[in-house]
């Protein structure tokens, strides 16, 4: 995830393809991320561009995920991101 450039996101599916696993496994792994400040799991969204979940300090905090994405210059409209504009592929 550290390879995702500022201003870009990737998807659970994209990470799953790279890692040779299922996108739900990626979601479970990211939910257990104990260091979100250094491992930017907020940059991972659903394949349709919707935000998906975000666990921060043991609780779901989608508003924080949106704020972090906006801080990186990523536009979030109606809970979605334009993947044609912001998607990073590995």
N, C-alpha and C positions, 0 to 999 in steps of 0.2 A: 504494500500500500504506500510505502514511502516513495515508490517510483511514479506514483500518480502526480503529474505536475500540478502546481497551483492553478486554479481556474478550470480544472478538469475533474471528472468523476469516472468511475467504472461501475460495472454492474456485478451483482452476485453471480450471475451466469458467466460473465467474462472471467471472473476470478476462478470459478469452478472449472472452466475449460482449461485454464492455465495450470491449475493444481490437480487436475484429473479426478475431480470429485463432483458432488451434487451441490447445486446452489443452496439448498437448505442446510447442508453441512457448513458451508461458508457462513451463512447467517448465524448458526449456533456458535461457531468459532469467534466471530466478531462480537457477538453478545457477551462473550467471556473476556473481552479485551480489558485488561487491567491498567493499561497505559494509553488512553485515548489521546493524550496530549502529544505523544511521540509516535503513536501508531494511528494514523488518521482514518479510522474506520468510518467516519462520517462521510467520506468521499465515495462510499459504495451505496448504490441505489438499485431499485428494481429495474428489470429489463424494459418496462414500459415508461420509465422515466419518473415514476412516482417515488417519493422519498423513502418509504420503508421505515423500519423501526430504528431506534437508536437508544442504546442503554448507556447511561452515564452514571457512575457511582451507584450502580445497583438498581437504578430505576429508569423507566422508559421516559425519554425526554426528546420528543420529535421537534419541539420548538427550538431547542438548543442545536439540533442537527441543522435545521434550516438557517439559523443565525450563523453557524460556522460556514455553511456553504455560501451564504451571501457575503460573509467576510472575505472569502476567497474569490469573489467576483462572479459567482454563479447565480444566475437568475432562477428563482423559483416562482412559478406561476400556477396558481390553483393546485398547489401540492405536487407539481411535476417540474422536471428539468428537461430541457430540449437536448436530447442525446445527440442529435445531428450536430449540434454546436459544441457540446461539452464532453462527449464521450472520449475516454482514453482507452485504447486497446493495447494490449501487451504484445 
